[in-house]
Amino acid sequence: MTQQHEKLSAFMDGELSENEFIDTIKSDDELLAKWRSYHVIRSGLRKEASVMPEFDITAQIAEALDNEPTVLAPKSKWQSLPVVGKVVPLLRQSGQFAVAASVAAAVILGVQQVNQPAPDEPFTTLQTTGIPQAGMAPVSLEQSNVVPNQRSVDSETRLQKRRQINALLADHEQQLKLKRAEEQSEADANQP
């Protein structure tokens, strides 16, 4: 049979031009199948494959399954242990408790966010556009104006604290701008 395969390969390569060999291919199913697979391979190598190759391996798989021996496995031993019967339900319940706790925590946080009081007045900053700045003033807060932190501080006191903090922040930003301007003017003066 190997001679027939060699002749078929030579015929595919164009080295053999016998008309009798064509009749041999038509009459032999194995050679005809080889001839088809050689054409598919050649088309694939030349990147001309317009038809996908047909591989029918169902008969081979069915035969292999029929010939395979049947193995009867014994009952799994880890499931029959008495500890497993008690631990698995406990783990399932603990998982349910974890989900319930997560939902409860989410609800509590949501309720706390919804029930927060809205601020009476938004943050305001001290407007210093009309005040001339002769130099930099230190940022400080007088100790006499500091109110001790108490839980019962009324909203007006809190609002006053916010205004003081915003004024300090605005003053700090102005001082930074002045410092940058001085550094820039010194750099410009040092350049020839």
MOPE-V785154 format. One record per backbone hydrogen bond with DSSP energy under -0.5 kcal/mol. CO is the residue of the C=O (numbers start at 0). NH is the residue of the N-H. E is the energy in kcal/mol with one decimal. If there is no record, write none. Layout:
# MOPE-V785154
<<CO & NH & E> <CO & NH & E>>
This chain:
# MOPE-V785154
<<0 & 4 & -1.8> <1 & 5 & -2.3> <2 & 6 & -2.6> <3 & 7 & -2.4> <4 & 8 & -2.3> <5 & 9 & -2.5> <6 & 10 & -2.6> <7 & 11 & -2.3> <8 & 12 & -1.8> <9 & 13 & -0.6> <9 & 14 & -2.5> <9 & 15 & -0.9> <10 & 13 & -0.7> <16 & 18 & -0.5> <17 & 21 & -0.7> <18 & 22 & -1.2> <19 & 23 & -1.7> <20 & 24 & -2.1> <21 & 25 & -2.1> <22 & 26 & -1.8> <23 & 27 & -1.8> <26 & 28 & -0.6> <27 & 31 & -2.1> <28 & 32 & -2.3> <29 & 33 & -2.2> <30 & 34 & -2.9> <31 & 35 & -2.1> <32 & 36 & -2.5> <33 & 37 & -2.8> <34 & 38 & -1.9> <35 & 39 & -2.2> <36 & 40 & -2.4> <37 & 41 & -2.7> <38 & 42 & -2.5> <39 & 43 & -2.2> <40 & 44 & -2.5> <41 & 45 & -2.0> <42 & 47 & -3.5> <42 & 48 & -0.9> <43 & 46 & -0.8> <47 & 49 & -0.7> <52 & 54 & -0.7> <53 & 55 & -0.6> <54 & 56 & -0.8> <56 & 60 & -2.2> <57 & 61 & -2.6> <58 & 62 & -2.2> <59 & 63 & -2.1> <60 & 64 & -2.3> <61 & 65 & -2.0> <62 & 66 & -1.9> <63 & 67 & -0.8> <69 & 71 & -0.5> <70 & 72 & -0.8> <77 & 80 & -0.6> <80 & 84 & -1.2> <81 & 85 & -0.8> <82 & 85 & -0.7> <82 & 86 & -2.4> <83 & 87 & -2.1> <85 & 89 & -1.0> <86 & 90 & -2.5> <87 & 91 & -2.1> <88 & 92 & -2.3> <89 & 93 & -2.4> <90 & 94 & -1.9> <91 & 95 & -1.8> <92 & 96 & -2.4> <93 & 97 & -2.1> <94 & 98 & -1.9> <95 & 99 & -2.4> <96 & 100 & -2.6> <97 & 101 & -2.1> <98 & 102 & -2.3> <99 & 103 & -2.3> <100 & 104 & -2.5> <101 & 105 & -2.2> <102 & 106 & -2.3> <103 & 107 & -2.4> <104 & 108 & -2.4> <105 & 109 & -2.2> <106 & 110 & -2.5> <107 & 111 & -2.2> <108 & 112 & -2.0> <109 & 113 & -2.0> <110 & 114 & -2.2> <112 & 115 & -0.7> <125 & 127 & -0.6> <127 & 130 & -0.5> <129 & 131 & -0.6> <131 & 133 & -0.7> <137 & 139 & -0.6> <141 & 144 & -0.9> <142 & 145 & -0.8> <147 & 149 & -0.7> <149 & 152 & -0.9> <153 & 157 & -1.8> <154 & 158 & -2.4> <155 & 159 & -2.1> <156 & 160 & -2.2> <157 & 161 & -2.3> <158 & 162 & -2.1> <159 & 163 & -2.2> <160 & 164 & -2.6> <161 & 165 & -2.6> <162 & 166 & -2.3> <163 & 167 & -2.4> <164 & 168 & -2.4> <165 & 169 & -2.3> <166 & 170 & -2.5> <167 & 171 & -2.5> <168 & 172 & -2.2> <169 & 173 & -2.1> <170 & 174 & -2.3> <171 & 175 & -2.2> <172 & 176 & -2.1> <173 & 177 & -2.6> <174 & 178 & -2.6> <175 & 179 & -2.4> <176 & 180 & -2.3> <177 & 181 & -2.5> <178 & 182 & -2.5> <179 & 183 & -2.4> <180 & 184 & -2.5> <181 & 185 & -2.5> <182 & 186 & -2.2> <183 & 187 & -2.5> <184 & 188 & -2.0> <185 & 189 & -1.8> <186 & 190 & -0.9>>
